[in-house]
């Protein structure tokens, strides 16, 4: 702030002084110098008129003492620092000077011809030249003008200082408070207010900022409450809930998921879910998104590696919502180990004979169809043997029905 708004304000005020006040001040000094120079020239002109008449008779008589005396009288008056008197015949050349040796300024010359009225008429006997220092902008000022300039400069500096102080108190200070509140909100995460009361634009800005902070604080509390409620629901729901990002990394798991799998939250957050699936079902999990549309739900059954090496058959129902480059999912994982075991048992019962444990007709036809398909795919031939057991009917008629399965099993095992 000190390097921007305040400095710009300072630059604007200085620019205004340079553009408007400085030219007026320079013009005043120039006019004052011109006036003082005119007064000096007028005074010297009067002296030259009077003294050129006084020098006419001595110069006619070549009276060097009188000329020197008159020249000395002139050089002691006013701003004159040097007087030169020369006659036309160069027989007389008188110079009077009070210029110090250290003087290195510029001199202004004013000269006049010396005319002597004789019986034959006026004659030009020579010339008189006087010199005075050239006036600067300040050297021609009168006392009253110096006082006026001092008052003017004091007034300008007072206005300038008042503007800077007012800008500091009524603009910079509230803006600094506003910035401090914003920085504290950004760094500390808490809502800070600006303590500034006024009816101007800065006051309205402070009130608007405080109202915004109050509203944001209220909305922030509501968001925190909603997030806490959602987190509690997520964690306390008696289901194995978990969420994945667009690269199938685990970003959240419920407490029930941790209890069911035996993992700790730090062990699984950030890991790819495919790392927790057995290799034989990993492809099924990774290819689950084929034909998947945003907003739809999908399911896949895999074998999950629990902590301690235990394997659990799980059914995963996943719902994914696309949100630009970041896609988040909500998935529920159900333990179907018992269900898979029951399905396997029912399937075995459907294709095997309960007495012998061998394939029944349905199981045999299914296996035969599979072998025929494999042979066709490989371009090979397939043979099927039919075996008849001698005296099996007598065994079946005379022994118990349960004993009939033993010779059948023995024959199969001897193949």
C-alpha positions as a Python dict, from the first residue, in 0.01 Angstrom:
ca = {
    (1, 'X'): (0, 0, 0),
    (2, 'X'): (278, 243, 89),
    (3, 'X'): (435, 175, -250),
    (4, 'X'): (121, 223, -456),
    (5, 'X'): (-174, 438, -351),
    (6, 'X'): (9, 679, -123),
    (7, 'X'): (299, 721, -363),
    (8, 'X'): (62, 779, -653),
    (9, 'X'): (-121, 1042, -451),
    (10, 'X'): (212, 1206, -365),
    (11, 'X'): (309, 1201, -732),
    (12, 'X'): (-25, 1356, -833),
    (13, 'X'): (12, 1641, -582),
    (14, 'X'): (372, 1705, -685),
    (15, 'X'): (269, 1698, -1049),
    (16, 'X'): (-5, 1951, -982),
    (17, 'X'): (244, 2177, -806),
    (18, 'X'): (489, 2148, -1096),
    (19, 'X'): (224, 2206, -1362),
    (20, 'X'): (25, 2488, -1203),
    (21, 'X'): (219, 2646, -915),
    (22, 'X'): (578, 2627, -1039),
    (23, 'X'): (512, 2812, -1368),
    (24, 'X'): (332, 3092, -1181),
    (25, 'X'): (620, 3119, -936),
    (26, 'X'): (878, 3134, -1218),
    (27, 'X'): (669, 3393, -1404),
    (28, 'X'): (650, 3606, -1090),
    (29, 'X'): (1028, 3588, -1046),
    (30, 'X'): (1085, 3675, -1413),
    (31, 'X'): (855, 3979, -1400),
    (32, 'X'): (1014, 4089, -1074),
    (33, 'X'): (1361, 4062, -1230),
    (34, 'X'): (1249, 4256, -1538),
    (35, 'X'): (1103, 4529, -1318),
    (36, 'X'): (1420, 4557, -1111),
    (37, 'X'): (1636, 4569, -1427),
    (38, 'X'): (1418, 4845, -1573),
    (39, 'X'): (1445, 5048, -1254),
    (40, 'X'): (1826, 5015, -1261),
    (41, 'X'): (1841, 5117, -1629),
    (42, 'X'): (1618, 5419, -1568),
    (43, 'X'): (1832, 5526, -1275),
    (44, 'X'): (2154, 5480, -1476),
    (45, 'X'): (2007, 5674, -1769),
    (46, 'X'): (1939, 5971, -1542),
    (47, 'X'): (2292, 5948, -1402),
    (48, 'X'): (2442, 5926, -1750),
    (49, 'X'): (2251, 6233, -1870),
    (50, 'X'): (2361, 6440, -1571),
    (51, 'X'): (2722, 6321, -1558),
    (52, 'X'): (2781, 6334, -1935),
    (53, 'X'): (2703, 6706, -1914),
    (54, 'X'): (2930, 6740, -1611),
    (55, 'X'): (3212, 6562, -1794),
    (56, 'X'): (3187, 6769, -2110),
    (57, 'X'): (3395, 7071, -1987),
    (58, 'X'): (3670, 6865, -1811),
    (59, 'X'): (3697, 6637, -2113),
    (60, 'X'): (3724, 6943, -2341),
    (61, 'X'): (4000, 7073, -2121),
    (62, 'X'): (4150, 6721, -2080),
    (63, 'X'): (4124, 6768, -1704),
    (64, 'X'): (4196, 6412, -1592),
    (65, 'X'): (4155, 6487, -1220),
    (66, 'X'): (3806, 6624, -1264),
    (67, 'X'): (3710, 6333, -1485),
    (68, 'X'): (3844, 6085, -1229),
    (69, 'X'): (3657, 6258, -947),
    (70, 'X'): (3326, 6253, -1136),
    (71, 'X'): (3380, 5887, -1234),
    (72, 'X'): (3448, 5792, -872),
    (73, 'X'): (3128, 5965, -768),
    (74, 'X'): (2929, 5763, -1024),
    (75, 'X'): (3080, 5425, -936),
    (76, 'X'): (2975, 5470, -576),
    (77, 'X'): (2608, 5511, -661),
    (78, 'X'): (2349, 5233, -680),
    (79, 'X'): (2427, 4918, -872),
    (80, 'X'): (2711, 5067, -1081),
    (81, 'X'): (3036, 4872, -1032),
    (82, 'X'): (3246, 5012, -1316),
    (83, 'X'): (3275, 5342, -1509),
    (84, 'X'): (3484, 5406, -1825),
    (85, 'X'): (3538, 5752, -1975),
    (86, 'X'): (3717, 5787, -2313),
    (87, 'X'): (3772, 6082, -2541),
    (88, 'X'): (3765, 6064, -2917),
    (89, 'X'): (4137, 6121, -2952),
    (90, 'X'): (4218, 5843, -2701),
    (91, 'X'): (4435, 6092, -2507),
    (92, 'X'): (4222, 6040, -2196),
    (93, 'X'): (4101, 5703, -2071),
    (94, 'X'): (3973, 5687, -1713),
    (95, 'X'): (3835, 5366, -1555),
    (96, 'X'): (3685, 5335, -1205),
    (97, 'X'): (3584, 4989, -1077),
    (98, 'X'): (3463, 4833, -752),
    (99, 'X'): (3440, 4479, -889),
    (100, 'X'): (3597, 4222, -652),
    (101, 'X'): (3846, 3977, -793),
    (102, 'X'): (3625, 3681, -704),
    (103, 'X'): (3339, 3811, -916),
    (104, 'X'): (3275, 3586, -1219),
    (105, 'X'): (2926, 3699, -1315),
    (106, 'X'): (2802, 3877, -1624),
    (107, 'X'): (2803, 4258, -1650),
    (108, 'X'): (2552, 4473, -1838),
    (109, 'X'): (2689, 4786, -2017),
    (110, 'X'): (2506, 5116, -2066),
    (111, 'X'): (2692, 5395, -2255),
    (112, 'X'): (2625, 5750, -2367),
    (113, 'X'): (2811, 6000, -2583),
    (114, 'X'): (2963, 6312, -2418),
    (115, 'X'): (2855, 6623, -2611),
    (116, 'X'): (3009, 6969, -2552),
    (117, 'X'): (2839, 7276, -2691),
    (118, 'X'): (3101, 7509, -2841),
    (119, 'X'): (3074, 7831, -3038),
    (120, 'X'): (3086, 7621, -3349),
    (121, 'X'): (2808, 7397, -3225),
    (122, 'X'): (2790, 7066, -3034),
    (123, 'X'): (3093, 6841, -3055),
    (124, 'X'): (3123, 6472, -2964),
    (125, 'X'): (3416, 6458, -2724),
    (126, 'X'): (3396, 6090, -2629),
    (127, 'X'): (3178, 5847, -2439),
    (128, 'X'): (3097, 5730, -2090),
    (129, 'X'): (3011, 5366, -2020),
    (130, 'X'): (2884, 5222, -1693),
    (131, 'X'): (2854, 4856, -1594),
    (132, 'X'): (2627, 4677, -1344),
    (133, 'X'): (2585, 4305, -1262),
    (134, 'X'): (2318, 4121, -1456),
    (135, 'X'): (2026, 4046, -1232),
    (136, 'X'): (1913, 3688, -1166),
    (137, 'X'): (1562, 3571, -1086),
    (138, 'X'): (1609, 3627, -713),
    (139, 'X'): (1859, 3913, -702),
    (140, 'X'): (1602, 4172, -807),
    (141, 'X'): (1347, 4094, -537),
    (142, 'X'): (1239, 4362, -295),
    (143, 'X'): (1180, 4299, 71),
    (144, 'X'): (804, 4304, 26),
    (145, 'X'): (831, 4056, -258),
    (146, 'X'): (1051, 3823, -52),
    (147, 'X'): (793, 3832, 227),
    (148, 'X'): (514, 3760, -23),
    (149, 'X'): (706, 3467, -173),
    (150, 'X'): (777, 3327, 173),
    (151, 'X'): (409, 3344, 264),
    (152, 'X'): (318, 3186, -70),
    (153, 'X'): (564, 2899, -25),
    (154, 'X'): (448, 2845, 332),
    (155, 'X'): (85, 2831, 216),
    (156, 'X'): (168, 2583, -62),
    (157, 'X'): (366, 2360, 174),
    (158, 'X'): (84, 2379, 430),
    (159, 'X'): (-172, 2272, 172),
    (160, 'X'): (63, 1998, 48),
    (161, 'X'): (128, 1866, 399),
    (162, 'X'): (-240, 1884, 489),
    (163, 'X'): (-329, 1685, 178),
    (164, 'X'): (-72, 1418, 261),
    (165, 'X'): (-184, 1394, 624),
    (166, 'X'): (-550, 1385, 523),
    (167, 'X'): (-480, 1116, 266),
    (168, 'X'): (-290, 916, 526),
    (169, 'X'): (-563, 948, 793),
    (170, 'X'): (-879, 918, 584),
    (171, 'X'): (-773, 703, 287),
    (172, 'X'): (-455, 506, 355),
    (173, 'X'): (-533, 413, 715),
    (174, 'X'): (-877, 256, 643),
    (175, 'X'): (-738, 84, 335),
    (176, 'X'): (-453, -57, 546),
    (177, 'X'): (-710, -186, 795),
    (178, 'X'): (-907, -340, 511),
    (179, 'X'): (-595, -510, 372),
    (180, 'X'): (-496, -631, 719),
    (181, 'X'): (-841, -786, 761),
    (182, 'X'): (-818, -956, 422),
    (183, 'X'): (-466, -1088, 493),
    (184, 'X'): (-572, -1215, 836),
    (185, 'X'): (-871, -1388, 677),
    (186, 'X'): (-647, -1547, 413),
    (187, 'X'): (-368, -1658, 650),
    (188, 'X'): (-559, -1741, 969),
    (189, 'X'): (-883, -1861, 812),
    (190, 'X'): (-1096, -1643, 1040),
    (191, 'X'): (-1322, -1357, 940),
    (192, 'X'): (-1193, -1015, 1049),
    (193, 'X'): (-1385, -688, 1036),
    (194, 'X'): (-1270, -332, 969),
    (195, 'X'): (-1328, -87, 1255),
    (196, 'X'): (-1396, 232, 1058),
    (197, 'X'): (-1695, 463, 1094),
    (198, 'X'): (-1758, 743, 843),
    (199, 'X'): (-2025, 854, 597),
    (200, 'X'): (-1797, 882, 292),
    (201, 'X'): (-1696, 627, 30),
    (202, 'X'): (-1437, 470, 260),
    (203, 'X'): (-1701, 424, 530),
    (204, 'X'): (-1941, 263, 284),
    (205, 'X'): (-1659, 38, 163),
    (206, 'X'): (-1581, -67, 521),
    (207, 'X'): (-1950, -137, 596),
    (208, 'X'): (-1987, -338, 275),
    (209, 'X'): (-1674, -538, 358),
    (210, 'X'): (-1799, -608, 713),
    (211, 'X'): (-2139, -716, 580),
    (212, 'X'): (-1968, -943, 328),
    (213, 'X'): (-1750, -1092, 603),
    (214, 'X'): (-2057, -1155, 820),
    (215, 'X'): (-2241, -1321, 534),
    (216, 'X'): (-1939, -1532, 438),
    (217, 'X'): (-1891, -1632, 801),
    (218, 'X'): (-2253, -1747, 821),
    (219, 'X'): (-2227, -1939, 493),
    (220, 'X'): (-1895, -2087, 605),
    (221, 'X'): (-2056, -2216, 925),
    (222, 'X'): (-2339, -2368, 724),
    (223, 'X'): (-2092, -2535, 487),
    (224, 'X'): (-1886, -2671, 777),
    (225, 'X'): (-2203, -2805, 940),
    (226, 'X'): (-2315, -2965, 613),
    (227, 'X'): (-1970, -3114, 559),
    (228, 'X'): (-1962, -3250, 913),
    (229, 'X'): (-2308, -3403, 871),
    (230, 'X'): (-2212, -3556, 535),
    (231, 'X'): (-1890, -3694, 685),
    (232, 'X'): (-2078, -3841, 980),
    (233, 'X'): (-2334, -4000, 750),
    (234, 'X'): (-2055, -4134, 529),
    (235, 'X'): (-1862, -4282, 820),
    (236, 'X'): (-2154, -4406, 1033),
    (237, 'X'): (-2354, -4570, 754),
    (238, 'X'): (-2341, -4951, 814),
    (239, 'X'): (-2207, -5017, 465),
    (240, 'X'): (-1863, -5042, 310),
    (241, 'X'): (-1853, -4703, 137),
    (242, 'X'): (-1549, -4570, -44),
    (243, 'X'): (-1468, -4304, -306),
    (244, 'X'): (-1221, -4304, -597),
    (245, 'X'): (-1075, -4026, -807),
    (246, 'X'): (-1046, -4029, -1186),
    (247, 'X'): (-731, -4247, -1158),
    (248, 'X'): (-902, -4500, -929),
    (249, 'X'): (-708, -4387, -623),
    (250, 'X'): (-886, -4422, -292),
    (251, 'X'): (-966, -4080, -150),
    (252, 'X'): (-1213, -4171, 124),
    (253, 'X'): (-1341, -4479, 307),
    (254, 'X'): (-1607, -4521, 572),
    (255, 'X'): (-1544, -4652, 919),
    (256, 'X'): (-1746, -4967, 843),
    (257, 'X'): (-1524, -5033, 537),
    (258, 'X'): (-1215, -5021, 761),
    (259, 'X'): (-1371, -5257, 1014),
    (260, 'X'): (-1478, -5507, 746),
    (261, 'X'): (-1142, -5510, 562),
    (262, 'X'): (-911, -5475, 862),
    (263, 'X'): (-709, -5186, 712),
    (264, 'X'): (-623, -4854, 868),
    (265, 'X'): (-728, -4536, 692),
    (266, 'X'): (-368, -4421, 641),
    (267, 'X'): (-284, -4756, 474),
    (268, 'X'): (-535, -4721, 191),
    (269, 'X'): (-582, -4347, 126),
    (270, 'X'): (-398, -4266, -196),
    (271, 'X'): (-355, -4627, -309),
    (272, 'X'): (-501, -4759, -633),
    (273, 'X'): (-798, -4980, -565),
    (274, 'X'): (-674, -5233, -820),
    (275, 'X'): (-380, -5308, -588),
    (276, 'X'): (-630, -5453, -338),
    (277, 'X'): (-789, -5686, -593),
    (278, 'X'): (-659, -6036, -674),
    (279, 'X'): (-477, -6065, -1010),
    (280, 'X'): (-740, -6300, -1160),
    (281, 'X'): (-1019, -6038, -1113),
    (282, 'X'): (-809, -5723, -1164),
    (283, 'X'): (-885, -5701, -1536),
    (284, 'X'): (-1257, -5721, -1466),
    (285, 'X'): (-1226, -5427, -1227),
    (286, 'X'): (-1013, -5215, -1459),
    (287, 'X'): (-1241, -5281, -1758),
    (288, 'X'): (-1558, -5202, -1567),
    (289, 'X'): (-1585, -4854, -1728),
    (290, 'X'): (-1628, -4983, -2082),
    (291, 'X'): (-1964, -4863, -2210),
    (292, 'X'): (-2010, -4662, -1893),
    (293, 'X'): (-2203, -4333, -1923),
    (294, 'X'): (-2165, -4039, -1687),
    (295, 'X'): (-2431, -4034, -1419),
    (296, 'X'): (-2506, -4406, -1455),
    (297, 'X'): (-2417, -4676, -1202),
    (298, 'X'): (-2208, -4984, -1268),
    (299, 'X'): (-2136, -5305, -1080),
    (300, 'X'): (-1856, -5555, -1083),
    (301, 'X'): (-1773, -5858, -872),
    (302, 'X'): (-1408, -5909, -769),
    (303, 'X'): (-1202, -6085, -509),
    (304, 'X'): (-1078, -5830, -251),
    (305, 'X'): (-755, -5875, -54),
    (306, 'X'): (-827, -5791, 308),
    (307, 'X'): (-566, -5718, 571),
    (308, 'X'): (-393, -6033, 690),
    (309, 'X'): (-424, -6207, 351),
    (310, 'X'): (-794, -6294, 379),
    (311, 'X'): (-978, -6293, 45),
    (312, 'X'): (-1335, -6169, 27),
    (313, 'X'): (-1571, -6188, -270),
    (314, 'X'): (-1727, -5842, -303),
    (315, 'X'): (-1988, -5683, -528),
    (316, 'X'): (-1900, -5318, -605),
    (317, 'X'): (-2175, -5074, -704),
    (318, 'X'): (-2020, -4751, -830),
    (319, 'X'): (-2180, -4419, -919),
    (320, 'X'): (-1954, -4160, -1081),
    (321, 'X'): (-2027, -3795, -1152),
    (322, 'X'): (-1808, -3612, -1404),
    (323, 'X'): (-1694, -3270, -1286),
    (324, 'X'): (-1448, -3150, -1548),
    (325, 'X'): (-1098, -3292, -1510),
    (326, 'X'): (-1176, -3417, -1158),
    (327, 'X'): (-1415, -3710, -1136),
    (328, 'X'): (-1526, -3842, -798),
    (329, 'X'): (-1721, -4157, -732),
    (330, 'X'): (-1928, -4300, -451),
    (331, 'X'): (-1909, -4677, -429),
    (332, 'X'): (-2053, -4935, -196),
    (333, 'X'): (-1883, -5271, -149),
    (334, 'X'): (-2089, -5573, -36),
    (335, 'X'): (-1944, -5897, 97),
    (336, 'X'): (-2085, -6174, -126),
    (337, 'X'): (-1846, -6450, -17),
    (338, 'X'): (-2125, -6661, 131),
    (339, 'X'): (-2346, -6589, -168),
    (340, 'X'): (-2072, -6692, -412),
    (341, 'X'): (-2013, -7011, -213),
    (342, 'X'): (-2386, -7086, -221),
    (343, 'X'): (-2400, -7020, -595),
    (344, 'X'): (-2104, -7247, -653),
    (345, 'X'): (-2265, -7518, -440),
    (346, 'X'): (-2597, -7491, -621),
    (347, 'X'): (-2420, -7503, -955),
    (348, 'X'): (-2231, -7816, -858),
    (349, 'X'): (-2550, -7979, -739),
    (350, 'X'): (-2719, -7898, -1068),
    (351, 'X'): (-2454, -8064, -1286),
    (352, 'X'): (-2349, -8359, -1063),
    (353, 'X'): (-2515, -8675, -940),
    (354, 'X'): (-2577, -8655, -568),
    (355, 'X'): (-2508, -9024, -520),
    (356, 'X'): (-2177, -9058, -703),
    (357, 'X'): (-2061, -8700, -717),
    (358, 'X'): (-2000, -8742, -1090),
    (359, 'X'): (-2133, -8527, -1370),
    (360, 'X'): (-2495, -8594, -1454),
    (361, 'X'): (-2643, -8577, -1801),
    (362, 'X'): (-2672, -8196, -1792),
    (363, 'X'): (-2318, -8159, -1666),
    (364, 'X'): (-2191, -8411, -1922),
    (365, 'X'): (-2359, -8230, -2212),
    (366, 'X'): (-2226, -7897, -2093),
    (367, 'X'): (-1873, -8035, -2062),
    (368, 'X'): (-1903, -8209, -2400),
    (369, 'X'): (-2018, -7885, -2567),
    (370, 'X'): (-1718, -7708, -2418),
    (371, 'X'): (-1472, -7969, -2542),
    (372, 'X'): (-1627, -7964, -2890),
    (373, 'X'): (-1592, -7585, -2900),
    (374, 'X'): (-1228, -7608, -2791),
    (375, 'X'): (-1153, -7870, -3054),
    (376, 'X'): (-1319, -7664, -3326),
    (377, 'X'): (-1125, -7358, -3222),
    (378, 'X'): (-798, -7550, -3225),
    (379, 'X'): (-879, -7741, -3547),
    (380, 'X'): (-843, -8074, -3372),
    (381, 'X'): (-1051, -8391, -3349),
    (382, 'X'): (-1242, -8508, -3042),
    (383, 'X'): (-1328, -8864, -2940),
    (384, 'X'): (-1604, -8972, -2702),
    (385, 'X'): (-1597, -9324, -2547),
    (386, 'X'): (-1905, -9513, -2423),
    (387, 'X'): (-1822, -9783, -2163),
    (388, 'X'): (-2059, -10061, -2053),
    (389, 'X'): (-2007, -10226, -1710),
    (390, 'X'): (-2077, -10601, -1698),
    (391, 'X'): (-2319, -10730, -1429),
    (392, 'X'): (-2390, -10370, -1311),
    (393, 'X'): (-2764, -10441, -1339),
    (394, 'X'): (-2729, -10733, -1094),
    (395, 'X'): (-2544, -10502, -849),
    (396, 'X'): (-2814, -10241, -885),
    (397, 'X'): (-3095, -10497, -835),
    (398, 'X'): (-2947, -10698, -544),
    (399, 'X'): (-2745, -10444, -343),
    (400, 'X'): (-2856, -10125, -184),
    (401, 'X'): (-2902, -9826, -409),
    (402, 'X'): (-2630, -9635, -222),
    (403, 'X'): (-2379, -9916, -301),
    (404, 'X'): (-2425, -9870, -674),
    (405, 'X'): (-2228, -9550, -678),
    (406, 'X'): (-1907, -9714, -552),
    (407, 'X'): (-1823, -9916, -868),
    (408, 'X'): (-1904, -9617, -1086),
    (409, 'X'): (-1663, -9398, -888),
    (410, 'X'): (-1396, -9669, -901),
    (411, 'X'): (-1420, -9693, -1277),
    (412, 'X'): (-1394, -9313, -1318),
    (413, 'X'): (-1092, -9291, -1093),
    (414, 'X'): (-917, -9570, -1291),
    (415, 'X'): (-945, -9387, -1627),
}
